[in-house]
Amino acid sequence: MSKIVIYTSSSCPYCLRAKALLKRNNAKFEEINIENDQQLREKMIQQADGRKTVPQIFINDIHIGGCDDLYALEQEGRLQELLDDNLKF
């Protein structure tokens, strides 16, 4: 089963923008707030090839990157392709 996971923190405006874009595309996602959990933060950093900033977005276990990367995929017309599998579930 495909899925979307987004690592966030409460005060991050980029996290809000990324979540808004996913919601506009009717994509369901799992949000993991790493703000007060060092273990979750370390897990995110490991999965995101050392990136420490939020959001970090994964679609079907593929590391998309951050908010700007997500919007770039949309601009290129490639975001919907990635989400299509997710929308079926």
Summary of the structure (lengths in Angstrom):
residues: 89
radius of gyration: 12.2
end to end distance: 7.6
largest distance: 35.2
contacts: 252
relative contact order: 0.24
helix: 45%
strand: 19%
